[in-house]
Amino acid sequence: MLKLLAMTAVGIGTMAATATPAMAAPGPPEPVGKVQVDRYLGRWYQIAAVPALYEIQCRRDVTADYGLSPAGTVTVKNSCRSFFGITSTIRGDARPLDATNARLNVSFLRFGSAWRHTANANYIVVGLAADYRWAVVTDSGRRSGFVLSRTPALSDADARAARSALRRAAIDPCTLKTTPQHNGASTSGPFC
């Protein structure tokens, strides 16, 4: 068992070390000017994402539910439907890193009652509709990418706007795959 865990850790480390950003770009991506946390809370549907190992069990219906904790951080509940039809859920905590609330550190590591956060911006809002109906998120190294929506599907105009936000952040929209959603996309394919 330990050998399998060690091999898995080495494999993940190798993939992370050799992964390249979607498009070469200097410096971290530019976040939106300001995120009003109270407007950002609630349910978001994953419309498209850069394929990631931690979502390998997810077949469809990926959602993120954000709430406000008593400590003033953002509670995170990510859910999806697995290949076996079972709901898979993970909980975390997001801490804003500056006054814009557009750069956050999301942690899924909890020891007792304390979340383990770092100063790394692993959740950067780089695109956001004025009415908060869609958002585009990445990390400081552009290794992840997510298009989120308040509904299971985006209009064509909103999909074009999300692709533009990805390009402004130096991320090729074709590296993201659409996420099948009930009342949304029925299959996965390039988001371009």
N, C-alpha and C positions, 0 to 999 in steps of 0.2 A: 504494500500500500504506500509506504513512504517513498519507494523507488518511483512509483507511478506519479505521486505528487511532485517529486523532484523533477522528473522528466517533463511534466506539464509546466512547471514553473520555468524551466529552462526554455521550453518551446515558446511560451508566452513572452519571456524576456527577449528571445531572439527575434520574434515577430515585431515587438515594440522597437527594438534597436534598429531593425532594418526597414521599418515602415517609412514611407516618404509621404510628405504632405501631398494633397491633391494637386496643387500647383505651387511651384517655388515662389516664395514671397519673403521679403525682409521683415523682420520684427513680428510682434504679435498682431492679430487682427484688430481692427478698429471697432470698438463697441458702439452701439447706438448711444445717443447723447444722455438719455435718462430712461430708466424703467420705473414706473410707479408700481411698487410691489403689490398693493391692494388690487390693482387692475390685472396683474399678472397671475394672481392666485386662481385656483380652480382647475378644471380638467382641460388637458391638451391631448389631442390625438396626434400620433406620429404619422406624418404623411410620407416622409422619406428619411433615410438615414444612411450614413456610411456603415457598411456591414461591420459589426464588432463581435468579438468573441463572447462578450458577456450577454449578448442577445441571441446566441446560437439556438437556444431552446424555443425562441419566439417564432411562431408561424404567422400570426396575424393579430389584429386588434391591440396594438401597443398604445398604451396611454400613460400619461404622467399627471398625477394629481398633486397640486401644490397648496399648502395651507400655511398658516402663521403659527409658530410655536409660542409658548409663554415666554421663552427667552428672547423672542424677536427675530429668530432665524426662520427659514422657510422649511417646512416639512415636505418631504418628497416621498411619493408612493408611485413606483413604476410597476405597471402590470402588463401582461400579454397573455395571449392564448397559445399554448404549446402545440406541438404536432399531435399530441394525444388528446387535445381538447380540454386540457386542464389549465386553469388560470395560474400563472406564475407571477409572484409579487415580491418586490424588494423595497425596503424602506430606507430612507436616508435623510440627510439634513444639509441644507444649503446656507452658506454664510456669505453675505455681500462683502466684497473686498474694498469697495470704495463708495463714495456718496452717490454715484450714478446708479447703483444697484444693477448695472449691466454686466459686471464682472463678478462671478461668484466662485466659491469653492464648494463643490458637492462631495459629501463623504457618505460612504456606505459602511464605514468601519466604526463600530460602537463598542466601547469597553465600559460595562456597567451602564451608567446613565450618561456618559460623556461621549460625544462624537469626536473623532480624530480628524481635525481639519489641518490643511496646510495653507501656505500663502499662494499656492499655484491656482491660477484662474483656469479651472477645467470646465467652466460653463460661462461662455461669453455670448451675450445676445448681440448679434451683428445685423439683424434685420427685424423690424417690428412694424406691423401695420398700425396706423394712427389710432384705430379703434381696438387694437389688441386682438384681432381675429386670426392672425398668423404671426409666427416668429421663426427666425432662423438662428441657430445656436451652433457654436463650435468651441474648441478649446484653444489655449495659447499656442499650441503647435500645429493646429489645423488637422489633427489626426481623427477627430470626430466631426460629425456634421449631422444636424437634425433640422428638418422642416416640421414645424408643429402648427396645428390649427385647432380652433375651438369646435370645429365640425369634422366629421370623418372624411370629408373631401374638400379640396380647394377648387374655387372657380378657375377658369383658364387665366383670367387676369391676375388673380392672386398667385397662381403657380408661376406666371412670368415674373411677377414682382419678387417672389422668393428666389427664383433663379438669379435674378439681377443682384439680390443681396448676397447670394453665395459668390457670385463672380467678383463683386466689390471686395469681399473678404478673401479673394484669391483662392477660392475653392471651385473646382470644376463640378458643376451640377451633375454631370454624367457619372461621377464617382459615388453618388447617392443612389440607393435603390428604393423604389416606392414600397410602402408597407401596406399589405392588404388590410382593409378595414371593412367591417360590416357597414353597409351603406356608403362605401368608399371604393377605393381601388380593389379589384378582385384578384389581381396577380402582382407579382413583384417584377420590376424592370427598371432600367436607368431613368433617373429623374431629369431627362433632357429632351 
